[in-house]
């Protein structure tokens, strides 16, 4: 039984890895870049454009699934370790240590690096699945966002805090780093944000 739990935990970690990479890639591709991919006739680019037209709602579903699979991996691994080690405190300590490493390396660093390195391809290839997932899980994700908004002081966000001004600033900096915009254009855009502040 412990072997089955470990196999299921590994599968959940693999799914979490993929979802984190997709989440990062969708956050990295701009709408204008997706439009350029549509003009080039790249496969999946029209669906990617649909995702980016309502990116917050789509990202909330991907984030919901990533958190779900990561938590499933944690619980499955904990059950497997508790069945293997008799001392419950040692089992819990080992489970926590293993999941901290897994969460940091396999969920936090590695997939996000791949998501940034291959943002265009990964975003285009995942767009049809993301659209389907939003149809199926969108109402649940929206309900959870509404609950989060209800318990959070201040005005909440309809689709959750999945797009922020700092994300836009990062995209401006990324465009400058890739020489898509000039330095003076980048400074001008940042000054518009500062003026708004």
N, C-alpha and C positions, 0 to 999 in steps of 0.2 A: 504493500500500500504506500510506503514512503517513496518508493521509486516512481509510482504514478504521480504522487504529489509533486515530486521534483521535476518530472517531465512537464507537468502542467505549469509549474512555476517558470520553467525555462521558456515555455511557449508564451506565457504572459509577458515575460521580460522581452522576448523577441518582438511581440506586438507593440509593446510600449516603446521600444527602440524605433520601430517603423513610424509610429504615430508622432513621436518627438521630432523625427527627421522631417516628416510631412508638415508638422506645425511650423517648424523653423523655415522651411522652404516657402510656404504660403505667406509667411510674414516678411520674407525677403523680396518677393517679386512685386514690382509696382504695376499698377494698372496700365500705364503707358508702355511699359515693357511687354506686358501681355498683349496689348494691341499690336505692337510690332511683330510679335510671334504669330498672331492671327494673319497679318499681312504676308508673312513668310510662308503661311500654310502649314505650320508645324502641328502635328497631331496632338489633340487635346487642348490646344490653345484657346479655342472658343469656349470650352467648358471651364477652363481656368479663368477666363474673363468673367463668366457667370459667377464663379466663386468670389472673385475679387470685387464684383459689384455689390456683394453683401458679405464682405469678408468677416465682419465681427460675428455674425450668426454662424457662419461655417466654422470659424476658429473655435467658437464656444463648444461646438459638437466634437471637434477633434481634441480639444483640451479635456472635455468630459470623458471621452473614451481613453485618452492617455492616463488620466488619473485613475480611472476604473481598472485598467489593466495593471497599472503599477501597484495599486492596493491589492488586487487579486494575487499578484506575484508575492507580495509581502505575506499575506495570510497563508497562501499555499506553502511557501518556504518555512514559515513558522510552524505550521502543523507537521511538516516533514521532519524538522529538527526536533520538535518536542517528542515525536514518536521514536526518534533515534537516541536522544540523550535523556537519561532518567531524571537528572536534576533540572527542575523547571527554570531556575534562575540562570543556570549555565545555558540552557536551551534558548531562553529569551535573549541573553547577552549575545550569543552566537548569531541568532536570527537578526538582531539589530545591526550587528557589525557587518554581516553579509549584505544586508539590504542597503546600508549606507554606502558601501563600496559599489554595489550594483546601481543604485540610484544616481550616484555621482558620476561614475564612469560610463555606464551603459545607457543611462537615461539622460544625464545632464550634459556630458561633454561630447562623447563620440557621435551620437545621432545629430546633434545640433551642428557639429562641425561638418558632417556630411550634408546636412540640409542647407548649409550656407554654400558649400563647395559646388553642389549640384542642384541649386535652387530651381533653375528653369526646368530642367528635365523632371525632377521629382514633383514639382508643383503641377506640371502638365499631365504627367502620368497618373497622379493621385486625384486630380480634379473630378473625374467621373464618379469615383468611389466617394469622395467627400460630398458631392451633390446628393448622392443616394443616401448617405449616412445622415445628412441634414434632413432629408424628407422623413426618414424613419425616426431619428432621435432628436430632431429639432425641438418639438414640443416639450420633451423632457428637459433638455438643456435650458430652454427658455424658462421653464418652471423653476429650475434650480437657480438660475440667474435672478429671477424675481424674488425668490426666498433670500438669496444673498443680498439683494438690494434692500429687502425689508429689514434685515438685521444690521445693515450698515448705516451709520449716521450720515445724514446728508442725502443729496439727490443721487440716485443710482443711474445705471446705464441699461438701456433696453436689452441689449445683447451681451452685456457684461463688459468688463474693462479690457477687452482684447485688442483694442487699437488705442494708442495713446499718442500724445504730442511727442513724447520722447522717441516712439517708434518712427514718427515722421522725420524727426531731427536725425535719427540714425540713418534713415533712407537718404536724406539729403547728403549726409557725410559719406555714405557709401557711393552715391552717385559722383561726388567730388573725387573720392579715392579712385574710382574707375574711369575718371576723366570724362564722364558723361556731361558734367557741367563744369564751368570755370570756377576758380576760387572766388572771384568777385560775385558771381551768381549765388554761390553757396553762402557767402557772408550776407548777401542781401536777403536771402530766404530766412536765415537765422535772425536777422534784425527784424523781420516781420513777426516772427514768433515773440521776440522780446518786446516789440511794440504792443502786441496783443496782451502780454503779461502785464 
